[in-house]
Amino acid sequence: MTVPRIGITTSLEAGRQTLDLTYVRAVEAAGGLPIIAPILESAEAAGAFAALLDGLIITGGPGITRGLIGALPEDLPAVDERRDRSDELIYRAMAAKPLLGICYGMQFANAMAGGTIYGDVQRQRGASVHSAERGAGEHEIQIERGSRLASVLGGERMQTNTHHIQALAELGAGLSATARTADGVVEAIESADGTVLAVQFHPERMLERGLPLFADLVRRAKDAREA
């Protein structure tokens, strides 16, 4: 098969897996084959599933509890433990294969590397509102010169949507922050080995600007498969 196969994790709500169709359309538009990840319970199943994939997207979701500083606010439910466990199994099984983390997915990748996260960055750090559900609109991010993100997006500034209450506190090992908002909130991270690129915003919801991130994942997946 020549088309890179991209796994996409899902949310888990009341025992049902859910996935916004925009993730699937974004991978397809970028030239990849979207493969929706099941909620798995064993390392063996996760290994077999990862063997089918060339890359992975960890999607947005509810409140992450790994590395949590403070409590989650009332308007942010905690992630289902079964999704959390499944995401960990698939993440570990993917090993050095390329990853794109989105919102919760960025927070999860950071936590897996030993990083921490604020339960409510607005309350705990005095940051501006970063949640559209709390009334925030689009905002600008500043991207590190020379970063992969700057290369992918073609510049050092970008207007993005904002849909998060939590925000990274301490970066995990091997990760660097490559984009921030004016109030210092981390908006993107990258790994030193080039496997992880993750953003706090939702590129699948603004595909005219966000498609390059999915195209980059598909390219990385293809290159890693052929290496």
Protein Blocks (a to p, Z undefined) as FASTA:
>chain_A
ZZdcdddddddeehiacddfklmmmmmmnopacddddddfbfklmmmmmmmpmbdcdddd
dddfehpacjddfklccddfklmmmmmmmmmmnmmaccddehjlmmmmmmmnopacdfbl
mlmnopacfbfknopacddddddehiaklmmnopabdcdddddfbdcfbdcehiacfbdc
fkopafbdcdfklmaccdfbdfklmmmlmmmmmmmmmmmmmmmmmZZ
